[in-house]
Every structure is written in C-alpha cells, then in structure tokens.
Amino acid sequence: MSEAIDRKYKKAAQVINSAGGTPYPITDTLISILKYLLDEEYLDFIIAFRRKKSQTMEQLKESSNLSEEEILKKVEVLAKKGLIFNQPNRYGVMVFRLMPFVNVGVFEYTFMKELETTEENLEIAQLFAKLGSESKERLKSNYNVALSFLKNMPPIDRTIPIRENKETGNEIEIIVNEELEVPEQKILLTQTVEELIEKFDNIAVGHCFCRHHKDLLDNPCKQTELRENCFTFGKSARYTSEQGFSRMVSKEEALQILKQSEQDGLVHKAYHPNFDMKRDETSICNCCTCCCGNAGGMTVNATNYISQFNHDLCVGCGTCVDHCHTNSIELNDEGKAELVGDYCIGCGVCAYFCPENAISLVENERIVRIPPEPQN
C-alpha cells in the first residue's frame, strides 16, 4: 500500500475520532481496524465529514462532490458497518451522521449482531482487544492526566436502579431525601425500566457487544448466560434493526429480558444522545463486572440514589459484598455491611439480593467518577 493511501487512512481515522465517543491515538492498531472496515474507495467519503459530522443529502453532495445515487450506495455499505447513522431528524429530513470508533459506534455495532467464529471475526475481535489494552496502559502511565480529564468529563451513562427484591418480590424501599436541594427546573429522569419501556413504541434488542466480544476471544462472561439484552429505542432502534444489528421486540418481551437481567445481578445503564441527560434515552445496557467496558477503569456515571444499610436487620452474610459492581461495600468490625469510598452508583443490586431486606435506596443525585486503576 502506498504512502499516500496510508496518509489517507490516518486522515480518515482522525475524522472518525472527532465524531464523538472515546477518541483514540492514531496507532497501527487503530489503522488496522479501519483497514478491516474500509476499502480505499470509501476514504474520501469519510473525510467529507471532517468539518460537519451530521449532514443532509444536499450538504453531503457539496462536501463529497458525489451524486445522490453515489452517496446512497456508499451510505448503504457504511451503515451496515456502524460508521454512518442514517435516520431522519424530528422534522423528517434524512440526516447522515458519522459514528465514532467506540461509545457509541463501530465497536458496539460490530459486536451487537451475532457473528460466526470465523478467522476474520476473530481478527477484528483481537484488534479491538489490543486497542483496549493499549488504552489502559496509556491511562496507567498518565494517571494524573487521566484523573484531571475525568473531572471534566460529562456522565457517560446513567444508572436505572433495580426496584424489586429478588427474595421477597417486594419493592425495594426508596427513601426521599428531604434535604436534597431541588432546582426550580429539575429534569425528570426515568427511574424505572418499566417507565422507560413505556416511553417508546420502537424497541430493539441486540447482543451485548461486550460479552459477545469476550465470547469471540474465548473468555465468556462469568455472571450471566444472557447475550441478547442490549436495547436501543426510537430512531436508534430503527437504525440498529434496519442494519441487522438487532431485532424489534414488543414491550412485553423487552420487560421479560430486563427482568432476567436483574435476576443475574446485571446493572441497568441508560445512555442519552451526546451524554445529554435532558434528552430521551437512546439505549440501555445491562452490565456485568467481568466483561463490560464501563464496569472498571475510567468511567463517569450519573445516579439518583445511594445504598443505605439497616444494621438492625443486617446479619453480615456478605451477599451484598459479593454482588457489588464497584466494590463499594465491606463488612465492618461488627460484621455489618457498610459503604466505603465514593463509588456507589445506586444500582440496587445489593438490595435486590439481600435476603434480610436490610438495604434501602436513598435519593442522592450526584455524579460518580470512577478513576482508572493506578500503576502497579
């Protein structure tokens, strides 16, 4: 491959990096992923998004110097790779949006669909794993810089808590914090999966991309056998189902899958467009501790709750300690469960599994910033 083509791949990678999500340094690994995804004939089209990441057909004809027919042919191919989002906006105008590599883009859509264990699919899985490992090493070697960056990041996801105790079938107690300062124009966020499902007419489910990725690497999830429990809503559901990343489901089936996820101790994580909590949710992940990208390392989570323990009821069985996703619970000197650190995300998993109903969720709106692992 000529140097000119290599430079063009690097330029295309820079443009994709600027589309949002999590940016990555332009390394050999990233370029290898892009070469897997894109033939040379699509590079100029990707580069046409360098100044504006969302474009109408008229805008794209001008920026790409292509005809409408040529654009639609390229979009058809790139949409199926998770690189172009092609859905009409609220006014019914078709908009073509360039997608990033990760959060939410190529990685998620590649592994959201069911993949055969072919040599090609194994190669792309290994390349993304290598990209993740390189990223973690950079975080460790630049720990103080990463912490500074973390302080300015908006929440990537938002926890929707489990509300029913597994053992008793009773609602987990929600304690309203009367001292919590409430702004005059408070954003009313959906706080149950049932309410969230009711909001949308279009619901699609695909494979959990994190677990599916690990499956291809022969490192299956240790927490759940569920795979098809990654949800998209509204126009995101229409996009993922049209491109073969997911399938449309009824509200009843969606709730059944979500309840099965709760029974396996998974955490509901909701995502909003451009991390803007004022806008309707686009998707829900059901996260475990061993596979999911936001379960460890650097992440920022919005939550409305924090766990509270009733020491009169607690018998010190340690069930909550075993199920906590952020290692935020320990048994104290008296053998009672208590919170440690500032990383409780109010998911309700500890309360869901507590056999003594000794755990409540207290209203506590805050941003939880879980730092990258420090160097050894």
C-alpha positions in Angstrom: 0.0 0.0 0.0 1.4 3.4 -1.0 2.3 6.1 1.5 -0.4 8.4 0.0 -3.1 5.8 0.8 -1.6 5.3 4.3 -1.8 9.0 4.9 -5.4 9.0 3.8 -6.3 6.2 6.2 -4.8 8.2 9.0 -6.8 11.3 8.0 -10.0 9.2 7.9 -9.2 7.9 11.3 -8.7 11.4 12.6 -12.1 12.4 11.2 -13.8 9.4 12.8 -12.1 10.2 16.1 -13.6 13.7 16.0 -17.1 12.3 15.6 -17.6 11.9 19.4 -17.4 8.9 21.7 -14.0 7.9 23.1 -11.1 9.2 20.9 -8.0 7.1 20.4 -4.5 7.9 19.3 -3.8 7.1 15.7 -1.8 3.9 16.2 -1.1 1.0 14.0 -3.8 -1.0 15.8 -6.4 1.7 15.1 -5.4 1.9 11.4 -5.6 -1.9 11.2 -9.2 -1.8 12.4 -10.0 0.9 9.9 -8.5 -1.1 7.0 -10.6 -4.1 8.1 -13.7 -1.9 7.9 -13.0 0.3 4.9 -11.8 -0.3 1.4 -9.8 2.6 -0.1 -12.8 3.7 -2.2 -14.7 4.9 0.9 -11.9 7.0 2.4 -12.7 10.3 0.6 -16.3 9.9 1.6 -15.4 9.6 5.3 -13.1 12.6 5.0 -16.0 14.6 3.6 -17.3 14.6 7.2 -14.3 16.4 8.5 -16.0 19.8 9.0 -19.5 18.7 9.8 -20.3 15.3 11.4 -24.0 15.4 10.6 -25.1 16.4 7.1 -28.2 16.4 4.9 -28.1 15.0 1.4 -27.6 18.5 -0.1 -24.8 19.2 2.3 -23.2 15.9 1.6 -23.4 16.3 -2.1 -21.5 19.5 -1.8 -18.9 18.3 0.7 -18.2 15.0 -1.1 -18.7 16.1 -4.7 -20.8 12.9 -5.3 -24.2 12.4 -6.8 -27.2 11.4 -4.7 -27.0 7.9 -6.2 -23.3 7.5 -5.4 -23.9 8.8 -1.8 -26.7 6.4 -1.1 -24.6 3.4 -2.4 -21.8 4.3 0.0 -24.1 5.0 2.9 -25.7 1.6 2.4 -22.4 -0.1 2.9 -21.1 2.1 5.7 -24.3 2.0 7.7 -24.0 -1.8 7.9 -20.5 -1.3 9.4 -21.8 1.1 12.1 -19.9 4.0 10.6 -22.9 6.0 9.2 -26.1 6.7 11.1 -28.9 7.3 8.6 -32.2 8.3 10.1 -34.5 11.3 9.6 -34.4 14.1 12.2 -37.5 15.3 14.1 -38.6 17.3 11.0 -38.5 14.3 8.7 -35.2 15.3 7.0 -32.8 12.5 6.4 -29.5 13.2 8.2 -26.3 11.2 7.7 -24.1 11.2 10.8 -20.6 9.9 11.1 -20.1 7.5 14.0 -17.0 7.2 16.3 -14.9 4.1 16.9 -16.2 3.5 20.4 -19.0 4.9 22.6 -21.3 4.5 20.6 -20.1 3.4 17.2 -18.1 0.9 15.3 -17.2 -1.4 18.2 -20.7 -1.6 19.6 -22.5 -2.2 16.3 -19.9 -4.7 15.1 -20.4 -7.0 18.1 -24.1 -6.2 18.7 -25.0 -8.6 15.9 -24.4 -12.3 16.0 -21.1 -13.2 14.5 -19.8 -16.6 13.4 -16.4 -17.6 14.8 -14.5 -17.0 11.5 -10.9 -16.1 11.1 -11.9 -12.6 10.0 -14.2 -12.0 13.0 -11.5 -13.3 15.4 -9.0 -10.9 13.9 -11.3 -7.9 14.4 -12.1 -9.0 18.0 -8.4 -9.3 18.7 -7.6 -5.9 17.3 -10.3 -4.2 19.4 -8.9 -6.1 22.5 -5.4 -4.9 21.7 -6.8 -1.3 21.3 -8.4 -1.6 24.7 -5.2 -2.9 26.3 -3.1 -0.1 24.7 -5.6 2.4 26.1 -5.4 1.0 29.6 -1.6 1.1 29.5 -1.7 4.8 28.5 -4.1 5.5 31.3 -1.8 3.9 33.8 1.3 5.7 32.5 -0.6 9.0 32.6 -2.6 8.5 35.7 -2.6 12.2 36.9 -3.5 13.5 33.5 -6.3 10.9 33.3 -7.7 12.0 36.7 -7.7 15.6 35.6 -9.5 14.6 32.4 -12.0 12.6 34.4 -13.0 15.6 36.5 -14.2 17.5 33.4 -16.0 14.6 31.6 -19.8 14.5 31.5 -21.5 11.3 32.6 -21.2 8.6 30.0 -24.1 6.6 31.3 -26.9 6.8 33.9 -27.9 4.1 36.4 -31.5 3.0 36.4 -31.9 1.1 39.7 -33.5 -2.3 40.3 -36.7 -1.7 42.3 -37.8 -5.1 43.4 -36.2 -7.6 45.9 -35.5 -11.0 44.4 -36.2 -13.0 47.5 -39.4 -11.4 48.6 -40.8 -9.8 45.4 -41.3 -6.6 47.4 -40.5 -3.1 46.2 -37.1 -2.0 47.4 -37.6 0.8 49.8 -36.9 4.2 48.3 -36.2 7.0 50.8 -36.7 10.5 49.6 -34.0 12.8 50.8 -36.0 15.8 52.1 -32.8 17.8 52.5 -31.8 17.4 48.8 -31.7 20.7 47.0 -34.0 20.6 44.1 -33.5 23.2 41.3 -36.6 25.0 40.1 -36.4 23.4 36.6 -35.5 19.9 37.6 -35.1 17.3 34.8 -37.5 14.5 35.4 -35.4 11.4 34.6 -37.0 8.0 34.1 -36.1 5.9 37.2 -37.6 2.5 36.4 -37.1 0.2 33.4 -40.9 -0.2 33.2 -41.4 3.6 32.7 -38.6 3.7 30.2 -40.1 0.9 28.1 -43.5 2.6 28.2 -41.9 5.7 26.6 -41.1 4.1 23.3 -43.0 2.5 20.5 -39.9 1.2 18.8 -37.7 -1.1 20.9 -34.9 -3.3 19.5 -32.7 -5.8 21.2 -29.3 -7.0 20.1 -26.4 -8.9 21.6 -24.4 -7.4 24.5 -21.4 -6.2 22.5 -19.0 -6.5 25.4 -20.0 -10.1 26.2 -20.1 -11.1 22.6 -16.6 -9.6 22.1 -15.3 -11.7 25.0 -17.1 -14.8 23.7 -15.1 -14.5 20.4 -11.9 -14.2 22.4 -12.9 -17.5 24.3 -13.3 -15.6 27.6 -17.1 -15.9 28.3 -19.0 -14.0 30.9 -18.8 -15.4 34.4 -22.0 -13.7 35.6 -24.7 -14.5 33.1 -25.6 -16.7 30.2 -27.7 -13.9 28.7 -26.4 -12.4 25.5 -29.3 -10.8 23.7 -30.0 -8.0 26.2 -28.7 -4.7 24.7 -31.6 -2.4 23.9 -32.0 0.6 21.6 -35.0 2.9 21.4 -36.8 5.2 18.9 -34.8 6.0 15.8 -31.7 4.2 17.3 -33.9 1.0 17.3 -35.0 1.6 13.8 -31.3 2.1 12.7 -30.0 -1.0 14.5 -32.8 -3.2 13.3 -32.6 -2.0 9.7 -28.8 -2.7 9.6 -29.1 -6.1 11.1 -27.5 -5.3 14.5 -30.7 -6.0 16.4 -34.3 -7.1 16.1 -37.5 -5.3 17.0 -39.3 -6.6 20.1 -42.6 -6.0 21.9 -42.7 -4.1 25.2 -43.6 -7.4 26.9 -40.6 -9.2 25.6 -38.3 -6.3 26.5 -39.5 -6.3 30.1 -39.1 -10.0 30.3 -35.4 -9.8 29.1 -34.8 -6.9 31.5 -36.2 -8.9 34.5 -34.0 -11.8 33.5 -31.0 -9.4 33.5 -31.9 -8.3 37.1 -32.1 -11.9 38.3 -28.5 -12.4 37.1 -27.4 -9.3 39.0 -26.8 -7.1 36.0 -26.9 -3.3 36.2 -29.2 -1.2 34.0 -27.2 1.6 32.4 -29.1 4.2 30.3 -27.5 6.3 27.5 -28.6 9.7 26.2 -27.6 11.4 23.0 -24.3 13.1 23.3 -24.4 12.4 27.0 -27.2 15.0 27.4 -29.5 13.9 30.2 -32.1 16.3 29.1 -32.8 14.3 26.0 -34.6 10.9 25.8 -32.7 7.7 26.3 -31.3 6.0 23.2 -30.3 2.7 24.7 -29.9 0.5 27.8 -27.0 -1.8 28.5 -27.2 -4.5 31.2 -23.7 -4.6 32.6 -21.7 -7.2 34.5 -18.4 -6.8 36.3 -16.3 -9.1 34.2 -17.0 -8.1 30.6 -18.5 -4.6 30.3 -16.3 -1.7 29.3 -17.7 0.7 31.8 -17.6 -1.7 34.8 -14.0 -0.8 35.7 -11.3 1.6 34.8 -12.2 5.2 33.9 -15.9 6.0 33.7 -18.3 8.7 34.8 -21.8 7.7 35.9 -24.9 9.7 36.8 -27.1 8.3 39.6 -30.0 9.4 41.7 -29.5 7.0 44.5 -27.1 5.6 47.1 -27.4 2.4 49.2 -28.3 2.6 52.9 -27.9 -0.2 55.3 -30.1 -1.1 58.3 -27.7 -2.6 60.8 -30.5 -3.9 63.0 -31.6 -6.2 60.1 -28.2 -7.0 58.6 -26.8 -10.4 59.6 -23.4 -10.0 58.0 -23.9 -12.7 55.3 -21.8 -10.8 52.8 -24.2 -11.3 49.9 -24.2 -7.6 49.1 -20.4 -7.5 49.2 -20.2 -10.3 46.6 -22.7 -8.6 44.3 -21.5 -5.0 44.4 -20.3 -3.8 41.0 -18.0 -1.1 42.3 -16.5 -2.9 45.3 -18.2 -0.2 47.5 -19.4 -2.5 50.3 -17.4 -4.1 53.2 -18.3 -5.8 56.4 -17.2 -3.6 59.4 -15.6 -4.8 62.7 -19.1 -5.7 63.9 -19.7 -7.8 60.9 -22.3 -5.4 59.4 -22.3 -4.2 55.8 -21.4 -0.6 55.1 -20.4 1.6 52.2 -16.8 2.5 51.7 -15.5 5.1 49.2 -17.5 7.3 46.9 -18.2 4.9 44.1 -21.7 3.6 44.9 -23.8 4.0 41.8 -27.2 3.3 43.4 -28.0 0.4 41.1 -29.9 -1.5 43.8 -28.2 -4.9 43.0 -27.2 -5.2 46.7 -30.7 -4.6 47.9 -32.1 -6.9 45.2 -30.1 -9.9 46.6 -30.2 -9.0 50.3 -32.1 -11.9 52.0 -33.0 -9.8 55.0 -34.3 -6.7 53.2 -31.7 -4.7 55.1 -30.8 -2.3 52.3 -32.7 0.7 51.0 -32.0 3.2 48.3 -31.8 6.8 49.4 -32.3 9.6 46.9 -29.0 11.2 46.3 -28.4 12.9 42.9 -24.7 13.0 42.0 -22.0 12.2 39.5 -19.8 9.2 40.3 -16.3 9.4 38.8 -14.6 6.0 39.0 -10.9 6.6 38.3 -8.6 4.4 36.2 -6.6 1.7 38.0 -3.3 3.2 39.3 0.0 1.8 38.2 1.3 -1.3 40.0 
